[in-house]
Amino acid sequence: MNAAKIVLLVMLACGLSCSNDRAKLGKPAPGTKDALSDFAHWWSYHSKNIKFYKHFTPFDTDARSIPLDSFMQKYRTGEYAVLKYTHDDTTIQYQLKKLDANSEENIRNQLRATAYSDFRDFLKVGKLLEGFGYRSIDGQAFDRETTRDKFVVMKFWFIGCAPCIEEMPELNAIVAKNSERKDVVFLSVALDPQPALRKFLAGRKFDYAVVGDKKDYVADTLGINAFPTHLLIDKRGNVAGICSNVKDLKEMLGDHSIAE
């Protein structure tokens, strides 16, 4: 057998082995079949199932496992929905689904905005938070030195944001559950000036430390324009995850063994 035939047989064998061993999609999440049937179905499905702060295995439209960066670059275009599967009931898998030409315009419009926001958050994960160095309205310093080897649970908000205010009792409960821990810090960054915050907080209980007058920083430096936004910084000082509501925050904290 000549060398060329040997090389060909080796390549074929490798190809067969790789195709047999490659990761395969598991069980679809409830509602996957009808996820793109209309806007209501898609929005409910996406909101419930797609959590980019979770560890997941990314798949392309042909059900092939692909690098995370490639997955997110395609998703950011707004031309792909994301479907959820689970393997062995534990491993989360996300697959890209190309939108059909007849997909509802409402889905297309919202998906463009959602994918852009998700991608922007994705770029922050695993990196130091830009501009992390604040002083609370009570004069306490929060920076990389004062929070060394600690988790920092952060909330971005403003006084006129109704959902931001409504979730405060639940956030206070989370703070209370972690009151004995010295390695968890709860910090909120508000858009409003300090005098307005002091007046507002005089009549409302909120157990996070509060930093004020950060409107330009939040919008221009961090690019956050949806409120509330919650962020977790790990003990190495890197962003571990970002989410938009207290329910997801609790799940994110649980994933890092922080009482929820």
N, C-alpha and C positions, 0 to 999 in steps of 0.2 A: 504494500500500500504506500503510495507516494505521500510526500509531506502535505501537499495541498488537500488531499482527501482527509488526512488525519486532522488538519486544522478545521475543515468543514464539519467533521463529525463532532469535534469538541465544541464548536460553536452551537451546533444543533442541540447537543446534550445540555449545554448551559442554558440555552433558550427554553427548553422544556422544563428544566429544573426551576428556573426563575419564574416561569409562568405558573407552575404548580405551587410554589412556595410563597408567592406574593400575597399580600394582605387582601382579604376579601370583605366586601360589605356584609354586615350582620343583619340584624332585625330592624326594619324601619320603625321609627317612632310613630305612635298613633297620629293619624291625620296626614301622613306623608302623601298618600295617594291623591288626596284632594287639596293639597297645600296650595296649589296655584290655580284652583278653580275660579276664585274671585278674590277681591281684595280682603274681605273679612276673614276668609279662611287663611290667606297667606299671613296677614298681620297677626292673627291669633297664634298660628303655628310658629312663626318666626320669634315672636315675643316669648313664647313658652319654652322653645327648644334650643334656640341658637344663642349660646353664651360663650363669647370668645375669651372670657377669663378662664374657662375650663381647658384642661389639656385634652386635645383631640387629635385623631389621625385624619389628615386631609386626603380627599379623593377628587379626581377630575371627573368630567362628564362621562367618561368611559369606564368608571369604577376602578381606576388605577390609582394606587397610592402615589402622591406627589409631594415635593417639598412644601413646607408651610409657606415660605415666601412666595412661591409660585401660585399657591392657592389664593393667598390674600391679594396678590397683584391682579389676578383675574377677577376676584370678587369685587375689588374696589371700582371696577369699571361700571358697576350697576347693571350689567347685562346677565348676571347669574344670580339665581336664588341659591339658598343653601338648604340641603335636606339632611336630617339627622338619622343615624343608624347606631345600633349598639352591638358590640361583639362580645360574646360570653357574658352578657348582662352587665358588664363593667366598663369596657373600653368604648369611649365616645368616638364616633366617626361622623365627619361632615363631608357631604358630596356636593359639588357644584352642579347646578341644573341650569342650562342655558334657557333663557326666556324665549318662548315661542313668539312668532311675529304677531299673533293675535292675543297676546297677554294683555290684560287690562292696563290702561294707561295709568290708573291710580297705583297699581303695583309697581310699574316702571318708575314713576316719579318718586314714590316713597323709597324704593329700593336704592335709587341713586343717592339720595340723601343719607339713608341708613348705612349704606356700604362706605360712603365717604367718611362718615363719622367713626364707624367701626375700624376702618383702616388707619385713621389718624390715631385712634387709641392703641391699636396694635403696635404702631411705631414707638409708643412710649414704654411698652412692657419690656422688662428686662434691662431698662436703662435708668439712670439717675433722673429724678424729676427736676426739670429745668427751673432754676430760680428758687430752689428750696432753701429758705432762710427767712423766717418771719418773727414778728414780735406780736404777741396777743394784746388785746385791749386792756388786759390786766398786767402787761409788762413782762410776760414770760417769753423767753427766747426758745424758738424751735428751729434747729438747724441740724446739719449732719453730725455735729459733735454732741449736742444735747440729746439726740435720739439714736446714738450709736448702739447697735445690738438690740434695737427695739423695733417692733412693728408700729407703724403709724397709720391709723385709720383716719382717712380724710373725707370731708364733705365740702362740696362747693355749692354755695347757695346765695340767696338774697331775700330781703324782708318781704318783698311783694310776691314771692313765689309760693303759692298755696300748697302744692305738694311738698315743698321743702319744710313747711311749718307743720303740716299734718303728720309727718313721719317722726317728728322730734320725740314724742313719748316712747316710741319703739327704740329709737337710738339711745335714749336715756336708759332704757332697760338693758341694752347691750353693754353700756358703760358700767352699770351696776354689777352685771354678771362677771365683769373682768376687773372689779375694783381691787382685788387682791394681787393682781399681776403687776409686776414692775416693768414688764417688757412690752406693754401695749399702751400706746398713746393715742388719744382721741383728739383730733384737731379739725376745726372747720375754718374755711376761708370764704369770707363774705365779700360781696361787691360793694356794700353800703359803707358810708363813712362811719367812723367810730362814735360820734355823738348819737347818730340815729340807732346804731346797734345797742348802745348802752340804754337808751330809752326803751327800745323794744324788749331787751332782755330783762329789764327791771320788772316786767309783768309776765314773763314767761320763763319756765324752767328749761334750760338746755345745758347739758353736762359736758359738752365738748368745750375745749378751749376755743376762743373765737378770735380770728384775725380779721381786721376790717380794711376797707378802702383799697380793694384789690381788683377793681373792675377792669382796668387796662391790662394788668398782669394776667388775669384769668382769660381774657379774650385774646389778647395779642401774643402773649408768650406761650400759654398752654393751649390756646385754641379751643377752649371749652365754651360752648354756647347753648348747652342743654342743661336744665336744672330740675332736680338736684343731680349732681354727679358725685359718685363715691369712688374713692381710690384707696388701694392698699399698698403701702410701701413695706418691703420685707426687711429683715434684720441686716441685710447687706446694703440697704439704702436704695434698692432698685424698685421700680414699680412692678408689683406682682399681679395687679388686675384692676380693671375699671368697670363700673356698672352704673346703672341709672336709677335704681330703686332699692328700698330697704330689704325687700325679699331676696333679691340677688345678692345684696351685701351680706346677708346672713349666710347664704350658701358659700360665698367666697371666703368668709371668715372661718366657717366650718372646715373648709378644705385646708386651712392653715392652722387648725387646732386652736382657734380663738373662739371663746364661748359666744354663742349667738342668741 
